[in-house]
């Protein structure tokens, strides 16, 4: 009898937990607002337009499309790289569109939507230093944003290279310009942006090979199946309609300074 009672209590607890954890989608619709956390310092993904002083970019457009698909208003909240997951877990944001590459460690803390971007992480160095590939930087100081997958990748691929971390990509890049470090690890797109801005003695080289292939997903709190399912449904519709491809072309495609070709589709991230 005691075992039966204990079993019923356990089942009831699980059911109650499932009910509580499945409420986020209903809560968002009830309040009529989706709070999306984004970085605001990573052009062209999320940055402040100097003319309008509004956040815009690839990640911001995905935030807008998710909000539109839910039928609610969008509220953007700017967050730092190391604060992304804590802000989500603590409920200060509903979802993350913040250059969030999938890792096993992060996947233990939060849920990921389907992949909406594929990023190569690379290392750049000052042109005048003459480094030919990433291995020439073995033992050299390399900067990266604190808590980023770039930091993790440097430690894995070049374990003998001291990693100096900074609050955001601009600060990490400034360290390279000021010769505080010998290289910088960032997403290829950001490095291309910096390379296009610099000439002469300040120019940089983007070195091969890449140190990581990153599958970006939208971050969602764990145990929210209804919300996660709806977000993936909206992403799938964006892929089918061509909206996702249009956002890619708008910010990083062949007619932009980055001149990238879209080589991926929105699909589940394989662990």
C-alpha positions in Angstrom: 0.0 0.0 0.0 2.8 2.4 0.9 4.5 1.6 -2.4 1.3 2.4 -4.3 0.8 5.7 -2.4 4.5 6.6 -3.1 4.1 5.8 -6.8 0.9 7.9 -7.0 2.6 10.8 -5.3 5.6 10.5 -7.7 3.4 10.4 -10.7 1.4 13.4 -9.4 4.6 15.3 -8.8 5.8 14.6 -12.4 2.5 15.6 -13.8 2.5 18.8 -11.7 6.0 19.6 -12.9 5.1 19.0 -16.5 2.1 21.3 -16.2 4.2 24.0 -14.6 7.1 23.7 -17.1 4.7 23.7 -20.0 3.2 27.1 -19.2 5.8 29.4 -20.8 4.1 29.5 -24.2 0.7 30.3 -22.6 2.3 32.9 -20.4 4.0 34.7 -23.3 0.7 34.8 -25.2 -1.1 36.0 -22.1 1.2 38.9 -21.5 1.4 39.6 -25.2 5.2 40.1 -25.2 8.2 38.0 -26.1 11.4 39.1 -24.4 14.4 38.2 -26.6 17.9 38.4 -25.2 20.5 39.5 -27.8 24.1 40.8 -27.6 23.9 44.2 -29.4 27.7 44.2 -30.0 28.1 41.7 -32.8 27.4 43.3 -36.2 25.8 42.1 -38.4 24.0 39.8 -36.0 22.9 42.2 -33.3 24.1 45.8 -33.1 22.9 49.4 -32.6 22.1 51.3 -35.8 23.9 54.7 -35.2 21.1 56.6 -37.0 18.0 55.1 -35.4 19.7 53.9 -32.2 17.7 50.7 -32.5 19.0 47.2 -32.3 19.0 45.4 -35.6 20.7 42.5 -37.4 20.4 38.8 -38.3 19.6 37.7 -34.7 17.1 40.6 -34.2 15.2 39.7 -37.4 14.8 36.1 -36.1 13.5 37.5 -32.8 11.0 39.6 -34.7 9.9 36.6 -36.8 9.4 34.4 -33.7 7.3 37.1 -32.0 5.3 37.6 -35.2 4.7 33.8 -35.4 3.5 33.8 -31.8 1.2 36.8 -32.4 2.9 39.0 -29.7 5.0 42.1 -29.5 8.8 41.9 -29.3 10.9 43.3 -26.5 14.6 43.2 -27.0 17.0 43.0 -24.1 20.7 43.5 -24.6 22.9 41.1 -22.7 26.6 40.2 -22.4 28.1 36.9 -23.6 28.7 35.5 -20.1 25.2 36.6 -19.0 23.3 34.8 -21.7 22.5 31.5 -20.0 22.0 33.0 -16.5 19.6 35.6 -17.8 17.6 32.8 -19.6 17.5 30.4 -16.6 16.5 33.1 -14.2 13.6 34.1 -16.4 14.8 37.6 -17.3 14.4 36.7 -21.0 12.1 34.3 -22.7 14.5 33.3 -25.5 18.0 33.9 -26.7 19.1 34.9 -30.2 22.7 35.7 -29.2 25.3 33.9 -31.3 24.7 30.9 -29.1 26.7 27.9 -30.5 25.6 24.4 -29.4 27.9 22.7 -26.9 27.3 19.6 -24.7 27.9 21.7 -21.6 25.3 24.3 -22.6 22.9 21.7 -23.7 22.8 20.4 -20.1 21.6 23.8 -18.9 19.2 24.9 -21.6 17.3 23.6 -24.6 18.2 24.6 -28.2 15.9 25.2 -31.1 16.7 23.9 -34.5 19.9 25.3 -36.1 19.3 28.7 -37.6 22.9 29.6 -38.5 26.2 27.8 -39.1 29.3 29.6 -38.0 33.0 28.9 -38.5 35.2 30.0 -35.7 38.7 31.2 -36.8 41.8 33.0 -35.5 43.1 36.3 -36.9 46.4 37.9 -36.3 48.1 41.2 -37.3 49.3 41.0 -40.9 52.7 42.4 -40.1 53.4 39.6 -37.6 53.6 37.1 -40.5 51.8 34.2 -39.0 50.9 31.7 -41.8 48.4 29.4 -40.0 46.9 28.9 -36.5 49.7 26.5 -35.5 52.2 29.3 -35.7 50.4 30.9 -32.8 51.1 27.9 -30.5 52.2 29.4 -27.2 51.1 32.9 -28.1 48.5 34.9 -26.3 45.0 34.8 -27.9 41.9 36.9 -27.0 38.3 35.8 -27.0 35.0 36.9 -25.5 34.6 35.5 -22.0 32.4 32.4 -21.8 32.2 32.0 -25.6 32.7 28.9 -27.6 35.7 30.7 -29.2 37.4 30.6 -25.8 36.6 26.9 -25.5 37.9 26.2 -29.0 41.3 27.9 -28.4 41.8 25.9 -25.3 41.0 22.7 -27.1 42.9 23.2 -30.4 45.9 25.3 -29.0 46.2 24.2 -25.4 49.6 25.8 -25.1 48.3 29.2 -25.9 47.3 31.5 -23.0 43.7 32.7 -23.5 42.9 36.3 -22.5 39.1 36.8 -22.2 37.1 40.1 -22.5 33.5 41.1 -22.0 32.6 41.3 -25.7 34.2 41.0 -29.2 35.1 44.7 -29.6 37.1 44.6 -26.4 38.8 41.3 -27.5 39.7 42.9 -30.8 41.0 46.1 -29.2 43.5 43.9 -27.3 44.8 42.6 -30.6 45.2 46.1 -32.0 47.0 47.2 -28.8 49.4 44.3 -29.0 48.2 42.9 -25.7 47.6 39.6 -27.5 49.0 37.9 -30.7 45.7 36.6 -32.1 42.0 36.7 -31.6 39.4 33.9 -31.9 36.0 34.9 -33.2 33.3 33.8 -35.7 34.5 34.2 -39.2 31.9 36.8 -40.1 33.1 39.1 -37.3 36.7 38.7 -38.4 35.8 39.5 -42.0 34.1 42.7 -40.8 37.2 43.8 -38.9 39.4 42.9 -41.8 37.4 45.0 -44.2 37.7 48.0 -41.8 41.5 47.9 -41.6 44.3 48.7 -44.1 48.0 49.1 -44.1 49.9 48.4 -40.9 46.7 47.8 -39.0 45.5 45.0 -41.3 44.8 41.5 -40.1 45.0 38.0 -41.6 42.4 35.4 -41.0 44.3 32.1 -40.5 43.4 28.6 -41.5 42.2 26.1 -40.6 39.0 26.9 -38.6 39.1 25.9 -34.9 35.4 25.1 -34.6 32.2 24.6 -36.6 29.3 26.1 -34.6 25.7 25.2 -34.9 23.7 28.2 -33.6 20.3 27.7 -32.0 17.8 29.9 -30.2 18.2 29.3 -26.4 15.1 28.2 -24.5 14.7 27.1 -20.9 14.6 23.4 -20.4 11.3 21.5 -19.9 9.3 23.8 -22.1 8.1 21.4 -24.8 5.2 23.5 -26.0 7.3 26.7 -26.4 10.2 24.8 -28.0 7.9 23.0 -30.4 6.2 26.3 -31.4 9.5 28.0 -32.0 10.7 25.1 -34.2 7.5 25.2 -36.1 8.0 28.9 -36.8 11.6 28.3 -37.9 10.5 25.5 -40.2 7.9 27.8 -41.8 10.6 30.4 -42.2 12.7 27.9 -44.1 9.9 26.7 -46.3 8.7 30.2 -47.2 12.2 31.5 -48.0 12.1 34.1 -45.2 15.2 32.5 -43.5 17.2 32.7 -46.7 16.1 36.3 -47.2 17.3 37.2 -43.8 20.7 35.6 -44.5 21.1 37.4 -47.8 20.0 40.7 -46.2 22.8 40.7 -43.6 25.6 38.4 -44.8 24.8 37.3 -48.4 26.5 37.9 -51.7 25.5 41.5 -52.0 26.9 42.5 -48.6 30.4 43.2 -47.5 30.6 39.5 -46.2 29.7 37.9 -49.6 28.7 34.6 -48.0 26.7 31.8 -49.7 24.1 30.1 -47.5 25.4 26.5 -47.2 23.0 25.3 -44.5 19.3 24.9 -43.8 17.2 25.1 -40.7 17.2 21.6 -39.1 17.6 19.9 -35.8 21.1 20.1 -34.2 22.6 16.7 -34.0 24.4 16.1 -30.7 
